[in-house]
Amino acid sequence: MSMIDYKRIKKECFWDLSFTEKDIEDIINGNEPKQKNFLLEKILINSTKLFYDLKGFDKEELSHFLNHYLVPSFNADYISRRKNLVEVFFFDKPLLIEELKWIT
């Protein structure tokens, strides 16, 4: 498992909640799907080091959460783009963001 910067994740992703770095570490290392999905969403929306932070998740788990993640209507375009970037980076899925595609 990669070295995870819990302090930065707390600052960037949990600024609105009273989570500790230990709470975040416990979620990543734990077995609670709802908590992990919550953490995934917080990272997906707020992290400045999106790919780095998601490396803390087991790849199979990450795939499952992304496949079942429903993009909320609030900030839907922003979140769906970030979700697609994660899918491209980790799972070689097609890039859906037109302005980032290579022109051939």
Summary of the structure (lengths in Angstrom):
residues: 104
radius of gyration: 13.9
end to end distance: 37.7
largest distance: 48.4
contacts: 247
relative contact order: 0.13
helix: 62%
strand: 0%
